[in-house]
Every structure is written in structure tokens, then in C-alpha cells.
Amino acid sequence: MLVSVYPLRVRGRRLKADAIKRQTPVRGDLRTYQQQCHLVAALEPALPRDARPLPPL
């Protein structure tokens, strides 16, 4: 599923509302998978040659 994601944190720190509004969304394919007993969401690049836009959530 192609989605647009707005990062809300940088290095674990929450961004202020005005900083969030200024950011450009990261577009990609949202995938979920089970890892042991946790559900992991990962944003894969829209095109295969692109770098991974965000780390797994």
C-alpha cells in the first residue's frame, strides 16, 4: 500500500507542531510483518533503486 508518512520524531525526540508541518512527506510502500512476538511496520522505497526512506518502526 503506497502511503505518505510524516516523521514525528528525530533521534527519539518529538518534533514541535510547526516543524512537523514544514517537513515533506516520505512516500513509500508500507509493509508489516511479525518478528517473534512483535508486529513490525517498515516503509519500503517506492522504487527498487531508491534507498530505504525510514528505519523499521
Backbone hydrogen bonds in HBPLUS format (Angstrom, degrees):
<---DONOR---> <-ACCEPTOR-->    atom                        ^
c    i                          cat <-CA-CA->   ^        H-A-AA   ^      H-
h    n   atom  resd res      DA  || num        DHA   H-A  angle D-A-AA Bond
n    s   type  num  typ     dist DA aas  dist angle  dist       angle   num
A0030-LEU N   A0001-MET O   2.98 MM  29  5.63 161.4  2.01 159.0 153.4     1
A0003-VAL N   A0028-GLY O   2.88 MM  25  5.77 162.1  1.91 168.0 173.4     2
A0028-GLY N   A0003-VAL O   3.14 MM  25  5.77 155.9  2.20 156.3 162.4     3
A0005-VAL N   A0026-VAL O   2.82 MM  21  5.08 163.2  1.85 141.0 146.5     4
A0026-VAL N   A0005-VAL O   2.78 MM  21  5.08 171.0  1.78 149.5 150.0     5
A0015-LEU N   A0008-LEU O   2.92 MM   7  5.71 166.0  1.94 155.5 152.6     6
A0010-VAL N   A0013-ARG O   2.92 MM   3  5.31 154.3  1.98 147.4 151.3     7
A0013-ARG N   A0010-VAL O   3.00 MM   3  5.31 164.0  2.03 116.1 119.2     8
A0019-ALA N   A0016-LYS O   3.05 MM   3  5.30 122.5  2.39 103.6 118.2     9
A0020-ILE N   A0016-LYS O   3.04 MM   4  6.37 149.3  2.14 153.6 163.1    10
A0021-LYS N   A0017-ALA O   3.14 MM   4  6.39 156.7  2.20 147.9 153.4    11
A0022-ARG N   A0018-ASP O   3.26 MM   4  6.44 139.0  2.44 136.1 145.6    12
A0023-GLN N   A0020-ILE O   3.26 MM   3  5.43 144.9  2.40 101.6 111.0    13
A0029-ASP N   A0044-GLU O   2.85 MM  15  5.01 152.9  1.92 141.7 148.5    14
A0044-GLU N   A0029-ASP O   2.86 MM  15  5.01 163.2  1.88 151.4 145.6    15
A0031-ARG N   A0042-ALA O   2.88 MM  11  5.34 168.1  1.89 161.2 165.3    16
A0042-ALA N   A0031-ARG O   2.76 MM  11  5.34 166.5  1.78 164.1 168.6    17
A0033-TYR N   A0040-VAL O   2.91 MM   7  5.41 150.8  2.00 150.0 159.5    18
A0040-VAL N   A0033-TYR O   2.82 MM   7  5.41 178.8  1.82 169.2 168.7    19
A0035-GLN N   A0038-HIS O   2.81 MM   3  5.28 172.6  1.81 165.0 167.2    20
A0038-HIS N   A0035-GLN O   2.92 MM   3  5.28 166.5  1.94 130.3 134.2    21
A0057-LEU N   A0041-ALA O   2.72 MM  16  5.24 164.9  1.74 176.9 175.5    22
A0050-ASP N   A0047-LEU O   3.12 MM   3  5.62 158.5  2.17 118.3 124.6    23
